[in-house]
Amino acid sequence: MQLTSVIRRAAQTNPKGLATVFQSRDQTWRQFVTRVAKLAGALQKLGMEDGDRVAILSLNSDRYIEFLFAVMWGGGVIMPMNLRWSPAENAYAATDSGSTILFVDDTFKDVVPAITGKAEIIKTLVFCGDGDTPEGMLNYEEILAAADPAEDAGRSGEDLAGIFYTGGTTGFPKGVMLPHRGIYINSLSNAQTFSLSEGAVSLHVAPMFHIADFALLVATCFVAGTHIVVPSFTPQATLEAIETHKPTNTLLVPAMIQMTVRDPDFHKWDVSSLKYIVYGAAPITGSLLAEAMEKFSSAEFTQAFGQTELCPVATILPAEYHVTEGPNAGKLRSAGRAISVCEIKIVDTDGNELPQGEIGEIAVKGPITMLGYWNKPEITAEALKDGWMHTGDGGYLDEDGFLFIMDRLKDMIVSGGENVYTAEVENAVTQHPAVMACATIGIPSEEWGESVHSIVILHEGATASEDDIKKFCHDLIAGYKCPRTIEFRTEPFPLSAANKVLKTELRKPFWEGRERSVN
């Protein structure tokens, strides 16, 4: 269960096949592995030792994929930074993880001072873009060319492969520690459930820092396939890449699907090469799924459900259940069944397993679970109990073992495929001098699935507008975490007997009349 063995096998079985295609650059699997070994040697020359964390803040590229495997090849641990986070949030992740080396591209080179000003632990900057190398940074191609290929460090099994930061229930991000074991086994399963045949051609338009695209990326390596890389998602870039490079597989979040199929020029593009589309990271409406299946008529659709802590896929709803008639009808609103390498149960608040059909917390067990949260043993103990990962999502299992998600038990919003922990939003809002108290909830949104809505009580005599608070928050947290709507109140929030805000009561008016409390 060594992730670098996957690319060595790809170079052995498909040495002349294309590994990556990015803009005007392409390379074979043999060339790719050679460059990975040399970049690993360069990282070791820069001081990377066994278990050291190395960060990257970059749009998608062929170099991003090289980086991921080179760090692991050289004995390090990858730490992808969230492109949408504020410099303060990424500085926190760098400091918390102990990352001393940062790779950055053209798009993010100008925010580096804002990050390093708060994260003094970063000592070495590597520029992996195509423009001129900024002062104080090393050039990616130059350090690679000057290095000797490194021997594979051989990290595997329970060794830490990556730290993937997600939002935090305490107002600070938490680093999910994923081992080689979990990523390897989950990716091997994904290669099958994502319908990746040997030599498949996968299109990457979702951001590579996100665990969802990472799942497709490693699974494609398992079948020695080709990575078609688009720097960042736009409907135009996606459609152009499909027509030009003829990918067979891709992964999209529902918001991307919506923007693509409703692009006014959709009909002008040839999308017939796509045979398999995996969607996930957020729920999808029935009407959008029907529209997407009609427009991508050559493709079969598969839904994946999971979370970063599960490396990341736990259930799959395959194409044969994407129907409204026949014996397989009735499962379309489900998240599918457990993949072959894990088991699922529904538990009550005491951890007792509930009977079929009863709603409780979804718990997952198997070799795909995380090692824990970096430097957070208490939170780890709350999430991992007797080997079971408690997801914080509420749902039930039907008589056929299909999982239906009904509610979100943890205080989290899923907006456009991104997790937003309300504590982080409230932490930012309440730093505004006019704000006395804030409660943040998720409300239904046709565009994003769920939208961030903050309810605010101001200090007596203080004034602040909705725009004032939104602008204030943008300096502290990522844009997608900032409240899209703000409601001002003067009366106190409803409280439980333990003096906690009853967000279920605050959510009720927005979710009234809906079958479930997630969108």
Secondary structure, DSSP 8 states (H G I E B T S, - for coil): --HHHHHHHHHHHSTTSEEEEETTEEEEHHHHHHHHHHHHHHHHHTT--TT-EEEEE--S-HHHHHHHHHHHHTT-EEEE--TTS-HHHHHHHHHHHT--EEEE-TTTGGGHHHHHTT-TT--EEEE-SSS---TT-EEHHHHHHTS---------TTSEEEEEEE--TTSS-EEEEEEHHHHHHHHHHHHHHTT--TT-EEEE-S-TTSHHHHHHHHHHHHTT-EEEE-SS--HHHHHHHHHHH--SEEEE-HHHHHHHHT-TTGGGS--TT--EEEEESS---HHHHHHHHHHTTT-EEEEEEE-GGGSSEEEEE-GGG--SSSTTTT-TTS--EE-TT-EEEEE-TTS-B--TT--EEEEEESTTS--EETT-HHHHHHHEETTEEEEEEEEEE-TTS-EEEEEE-SSEEEETTEEEEHHHHHHHHTTSTTEEEEEEEEEEETTTEEEEEEEEEE-TT----HHHHHHHHHTTS-GGGS-SEEEEE-S---B-TTS-B-HHHHHHHHHTT-SSS--
